[in-house]
Amino acid sequence: MVSRAFATALLWALAGGLGCNSGTTFYDVTGNVTCDGKPIEEGEIVFIAVDNGSTPGASKIQNGTYHLKMPAGKKKVRIAASRKVPGKGAMGEDFVYQSYVPPRYNDQTTLEAEITPGAANQFDFRLDTKPNP
Protein backbone atom coordinates (compact mmCIF):
# COMPACT_ATOMS: atom_id res chain seq x y z
CA MET A 1 0.00 0.00 0.00
CA VAL A 2 1.46 3.35 -1.04
CA SER A 3 1.32 6.13 1.52
CA ARG A 4 0.29 9.66 0.63
CA ALA A 5 3.76 11.00 1.56
CA PHE A 6 5.47 8.48 -0.73
CA ALA A 7 3.09 9.21 -3.62
CA THR A 8 3.58 12.97 -3.21
CA ALA A 9 7.37 12.66 -3.09
CA LEU A 10 7.33 10.41 -6.15
CA LEU A 11 5.27 12.96 -8.09
CA TRP A 12 7.64 15.77 -7.07
CA ALA A 13 10.64 13.69 -8.10
CA LEU A 14 9.10 12.90 -11.47
CA ALA A 15 8.09 16.51 -12.08
CA GLY A 16 11.58 17.68 -11.17
CA GLY A 17 13.09 15.25 -13.65
CA LEU A 18 10.99 16.47 -16.58
CA GLY A 19 12.69 19.84 -17.02
CA CYS A 20 16.14 20.77 -18.22
CA ASN A 21 19.16 19.30 -16.52
CA SER A 22 19.82 21.59 -13.58
CA GLY A 23 23.36 20.34 -13.07
CA THR A 24 22.48 19.08 -9.61
CA THR A 25 24.70 16.24 -8.40
CA PHE A 26 22.93 13.31 -6.80
CA TYR A 27 24.52 10.99 -4.24
CA ASP A 28 23.71 7.40 -3.31
CA VAL A 29 21.84 7.18 -0.02
CA THR A 30 21.38 3.77 1.59
CA GLY A 31 20.48 2.32 4.93
CA ASN A 32 18.55 -0.04 7.11
CA VAL A 33 15.26 0.55 8.89
CA THR A 34 14.08 -1.46 11.88
CA CYS A 35 11.04 -1.12 14.10
CA ASP A 36 11.23 -2.58 17.60
CA GLY A 37 14.41 -4.38 16.56
CA LYS A 38 12.94 -6.08 13.48
CA PRO A 39 13.55 -5.05 9.84
CA ILE A 40 10.59 -3.28 8.23
CA GLU A 41 9.51 -5.80 5.58
CA GLU A 42 7.76 -3.27 3.32
CA GLY A 43 7.41 0.46 3.71
CA GLU A 44 8.40 3.84 2.33
CA ILE A 45 11.07 6.35 3.24
CA VAL A 46 10.98 9.99 2.10
CA PHE A 47 13.80 12.57 2.33
CA ILE A 48 12.60 16.20 2.28
CA ALA A 49 15.01 19.15 2.05
CA VAL A 50 14.87 21.21 5.25
CA ASP A 51 15.29 24.41 3.22
CA ASN A 52 12.86 23.24 0.49
CA GLY A 53 15.75 23.78 -1.93
CA SER A 54 15.31 20.49 -3.76
CA THR A 55 12.53 18.10 -4.57
CA PRO A 56 11.82 15.27 -2.11
CA GLY A 57 13.19 11.82 -2.81
CA ALA A 58 11.53 8.55 -1.91
CA SER A 59 12.32 4.87 -1.87
CA LYS A 60 10.60 1.64 -1.01
CA ILE A 61 11.87 -0.15 2.08
CA GLN A 62 12.23 -3.87 1.32
CA ASN A 63 13.41 -6.35 3.94
CA GLY A 64 14.67 -3.48 6.08
CA THR A 65 16.83 -1.79 3.42
CA TYR A 66 16.44 1.19 1.09
CA HIS A 67 18.43 2.95 -1.63
CA LEU A 68 17.89 6.23 -3.47
CA LYS A 69 19.79 9.16 -4.95
CA MET A 70 19.52 12.65 -3.45
CA PRO A 71 21.30 16.01 -3.74
CA ALA A 72 23.48 17.09 -0.81
CA GLY A 73 21.99 18.90 2.15
CA LYS A 74 20.08 18.51 5.37
CA LYS A 75 16.89 16.45 5.05
CA LYS A 76 13.91 15.59 7.20
CA VAL A 77 13.14 11.89 6.97
CA ARG A 78 9.67 10.35 7.01
CA ILE A 79 9.09 6.62 7.31
CA ALA A 80 5.80 4.79 6.80
CA ALA A 81 4.84 1.13 6.98
CA SER A 82 1.61 -0.78 7.44
CA ARG A 83 0.59 -4.38 7.93
CA LYS A 84 -2.51 -6.46 7.41
CA VAL A 85 -4.74 -6.88 10.45
CA PRO A 86 -8.11 -8.62 10.76
CA GLY A 87 -11.02 -6.40 9.75
CA LYS A 88 -13.53 -5.75 7.00
CA GLY A 89 -11.87 -4.13 3.97
CA ALA A 90 -13.59 -1.72 1.58
CA MET A 91 -13.73 -4.39 -1.14
CA GLY A 92 -14.97 -7.16 1.19
CA GLU A 93 -11.53 -8.43 2.21
CA ASP A 94 -11.16 -9.98 5.65
CA PHE A 95 -8.25 -7.66 6.47
CA VAL A 96 -7.36 -3.96 6.54
CA TYR A 97 -3.99 -2.21 6.45
CA GLN A 98 -2.92 -0.54 9.68
CA SER A 99 0.05 1.80 10.05
CA TYR A 100 2.38 0.75 12.84
CA VAL A 101 5.00 3.49 12.61
CA PRO A 102 4.37 6.25 15.19
CA PRO A 103 3.72 9.81 13.91
CA ARG A 104 7.08 11.00 15.33
CA TYR A 105 8.70 9.12 12.43
CA ASN A 106 6.36 10.29 9.64
CA ASP A 107 3.81 13.15 9.80
CA GLN A 108 5.48 14.65 12.90
CA THR A 109 8.97 13.42 12.09
CA THR A 110 11.94 14.15 14.28
CA LEU A 111 14.32 12.22 12.01
CA GLU A 112 17.01 14.05 10.03
CA ALA A 113 19.93 13.16 7.77
CA GLU A 114 22.75 15.24 6.27
CA ILE A 115 23.71 14.08 2.77
CA THR A 116 27.34 15.01 2.16
CA PRO A 117 29.47 14.87 -1.01
CA GLY A 118 32.24 12.28 -0.68
CA ALA A 119 30.67 10.55 2.33
CA ALA A 120 29.15 7.06 2.58
CA ASN A 121 25.67 8.57 3.19
CA GLN A 122 24.39 5.46 4.94
CA PHE A 123 21.64 6.26 7.40
CA ASP A 124 20.20 3.53 9.61
CA PHE A 125 16.97 4.25 11.43
CA ARG A 126 15.95 2.30 14.52
CA LEU A 127 12.30 3.03 15.22
CA ASP A 128 10.54 2.27 18.49
CA THR A 129 6.78 2.03 18.93
CA LYS A 130 6.96 2.67 22.68
CA PRO A 131 5.88 6.18 23.72
CA ASN A 132 8.65 8.73 24.28
CA PRO A 133 9.65 9.05 27.96
N, C-alpha and C positions, 0 to 999 in steps of 0.2 A: 504494500500500500504506500503510495507516494504522499508525503506530507506537503502541506501548503508551502512551507518555507523552502523545501527542496524544489518544488515546481517553480516557485517564483525565482529562485536563484538560477535554475536552469534556463528559464526564459531570458533573464538578464544576461546570462553568459552567451546565449545564442544571439541575442540582439547586439551585444557588444562585438561579436565576431563577424557581423554582417557588413560592417563599414570598412573603411580603408585601414590598412595596417598602421597602427599607432606607434609602432616601434617599441612597445612595451615588452620587456623581458619577463618570461614566465619561468618559475622554478618548481621543481618536483617537490611535492609535499606528501609525506606518507606518515602512517602511524597505526597504532592499535587503540581500540576502544573496548573497555570492559565496563560492565555494570554489576555491582556487588561481586566482583572478582571473576565473573564469567564473560567471555567474549560476546559482544552483541552479534547475533547471527545475521540479522538483516536490519538495516537502518539507513539513515542519511546523515551526512555531516555537511554543514554549510559554513564557509568562511566569508565574513563580511568586513570590508575595510572600515576601520574606526573613523577615518576622516571622509568616508564616502568617496574617496578618490579613484576607486576602481570598482568594476562590477563584481558582485559576489561570485564565488565559485562553490560548486557542490560536487559531492561524490557519494556513491553508494557505500555503505559499510557491509562487507561480506565476511563472515567468519571472523569478525573482530578487527579486520584491517580495511584501510582505505588508501586511495592514491588519487591525487589531482595535481594540476598545475595552477599556480597563482603568482601574481606580481608581488614584489617585495612590499613589506609594510606590516603595520600592526593590524591584527584582525580580531574581531569577536567571533566566537565559534559557537554554533548551535548544533545540537545533536538530537535526533529523533529516532525512536524505534517503537514498534508496537508488536503485540502478539495476539494470537487467537485465544479467545476465552469463550466459554459456553454462553449462549444468548441467542436471541432471534434476530437474524440479519435482515436487512432491507429487502433482499431478494429471496427470503425464505430459508436461508442457511441456518444451521444450528450453532453458529458461532458469530462473534463480532470481533473486530480488532480493537484492542485497548492499548493506549500509550502507557509505557511503564517508565519512561525517563522523566524525572521531575522537572518542573518549569525552570528551575535555576540552571539547567543545562540547555534549554531551548528558548522559549519565548522570553524568559527573564534571565538569560544567560549571564554567567559570571566568568565564563571561560574565555581566554585570550591566547593568541599565538603571534609571535613576531617572525615573519618570513624574511630571511636575510640572504643576500647574494653570497655565494661561496660557502654556505653552511649546509649541514645535512638536512635541515628542515624536517626532522621527524618529531612529531608531537603525539605522545601517548596520553589518552584521557581515561582516567579511572573514575567512573561515576559511582555514586552511592545513593541508594533510594531512601536511606534513613534520613529523617529530618536533621537540618543543621542544628548544632548545639546552641 
